[in-house]
């Protein structure tokens, strides 16, 4: 246990003030004990693992920060032939994906290159290139901080939706382990994302060797600065800073009218229909058309030179500077198109 440790080195943004007290948990038992002790003492608690989806305030974090470094993967074959992987929360997510591809287990190959820990994936319902973890999760083992009990939660109790869950934005549970059910196959699940299909040179719905899908996804993410790489200054980010807005039909109509007025009658915002009748639209497209191009910079922070969804710490920045830029961008998009952008990462010690 250490006091006053800066948290910036533990985040992909390299931002964040000190922890009042930092405790490293290397086992599930240590993590549970740390959380229970903090709760019994009435202390604030932050559970931090990969640090890829948090924006921590410059003032730091009072109370205890539990640094999750738990390890372990258990495998079990199901009666339906699928293989269950029960993964401790502190395991590196991309290593899990790489291992699944190597073992010939399909279902998460399109989630290659996403930084962070396995325990964070259900919180955000991590997704990319036509896949999301909710489609493979069969249970989440979590500590209920209200009762102090550990329970296995089925998917229906997790409240999975687009880039969110019942865990996100709430402090009621700490994820300890996640069980994924994957399909034994040398071939991927059907390709569902047009950009990935073009990269692979296949039609939508085709299945492709797992390793080819992983390589294609990594190539796409690298071109966008979305793979953490010490040699790439654009990767000093939290990945996609804003979620793609999901709009009701009448909101889509209003947006299309604003787009036509601002950009001309032939302009079309990239959009994808959702199962509930709503439509998901491209936040990156809206940001760029609102006047914030790749490489846009405000002092020590800016947009990635590769992708307008990533906000980047260019070196020596503060969290306050980054959040000010994010608010400027969101305000610009709302003024131009009447659409409110929402941040994807979790804010710690400050509000959006």
C-alpha positions, 0 to 999 in steps of 0.5 A, a space after each residue: 500500500 502506497 500513498 500519494 502515487 500519481 495515477 497518470 502512469 496507470 492510464 492510457 491518457 497519461 493523465 490523473 492526479 495522485 491516489 490518497 492510497 493505492 493498493 495492488 490486488 493480485 488475487 480475487 481474494 485480495 481484491 474482495 478484501 480491499 473493497 470490503 475494507 474500504 466500504 466498511 471504513 466508509 472510504 471512497 474507492 476507485 477500482 482501476 485496471 487497464 486505465 484505458 477508459 477513464 479520465 481522472 481529475 487533476 486533483 486525484 482520487 481520495 480514499 483507496 484506489 484498488 489496482 487490479 492485477 488479478 490473473 488466471 484463465 479457466 477453460 471448460 467445454 460445454 455440452 453444446 460444444 462451445 468453450 467457456 473461458 472464465 477470465 480474471 478481471 485483471 487479465 489483459 484483454 488483447 492477450 485474451 483475444 490473441 489467445 482465443 485466435 491462437 486456440 481456434 475459438 471464435 466470437 471475439 476476434 473483431 475485438 482485437 487491439 482494444 486496450 484494457 482489462 478483461 474485467 472492464 469489458 462487460 462494464 462498457 459492453 466493449 464492441 468493435 467491427 460488428 462484435 460486442 462482448 455481450 454476445 459471448 458473455 454467459 456470466 459475470 462474477 461480481 462483488 455486490 458492495 451493498 451486501 458484501 456478497 460475491 455472485 455469478 450474474 447471468 447476462 440478463 442481470 447485466 443490463 447490456 446495451 450499446 456501449 453500456 451495462 448495469 455496471 457502468 456509472 454505478 458503484 454497486 458492483 466490482 467485476 471479479 471475473 467474466 465467463 465467455 462462451 466461444 465457438 471452436 472454429 478456425 473461421 471467424 463468425 460472419 463478418 458484419 462490418 462493412 469497413 472490415 469486409 472491405 479490408 479483408 476483401 470479402 462480402 458481408 456474412 462471409 467467414 474468414 480465418 481467425 488470424 486474418 480477421 485479427 490482423 485486419 482489425 489490428 491494421 485498421 486500428 493502427 491506422 486510426 491510432 487506436 492501438 497503444 504503441 509507445 512509438 505512436 503519439 496518437 495512441 496517448 488517448 482513451 480510444 473513442 472519446 464519444 459514443 456514436 449517437 443513437 437517435 429516434 426517427 424524428 431526431 434523424 429527420 431533424 439531423 438530416 434537415 440540419 445536414 442538408 442546410 449546412 452541407 448541401 442536399 446531397 450530404 448524407 451522415 453515415 448511419 446504421 439502423 438499430 433493432 429497436 427502430 432507432 438509428 446510430 449515426 457517426 460521431 466522427 463524421 459529425 465532429 469533422 463536419 462541425 469544423 474539428 478536423 484530424 489534428 485539431 489542437 488546443 495547446 497540449 491536447 488535440 484530436 488524433 491526426 488519424 481519427 477525429 474520435 480520439 482526444 490525445 494528450 500531446 505531452 504535459 497536458 492536464 485533465 482540465 485541458 482535455 475536458 475543455 477540448 471535449 466540451 468545445 467539440 461537443 458544443 460545436 456539434 450540438 450547435 451545428 447539428 442539434 445532436 448531443 455527444 456523450 463521452 465514452 470513458 468514465 470521469 473520475 473526480 469530476 463531471 462531464 
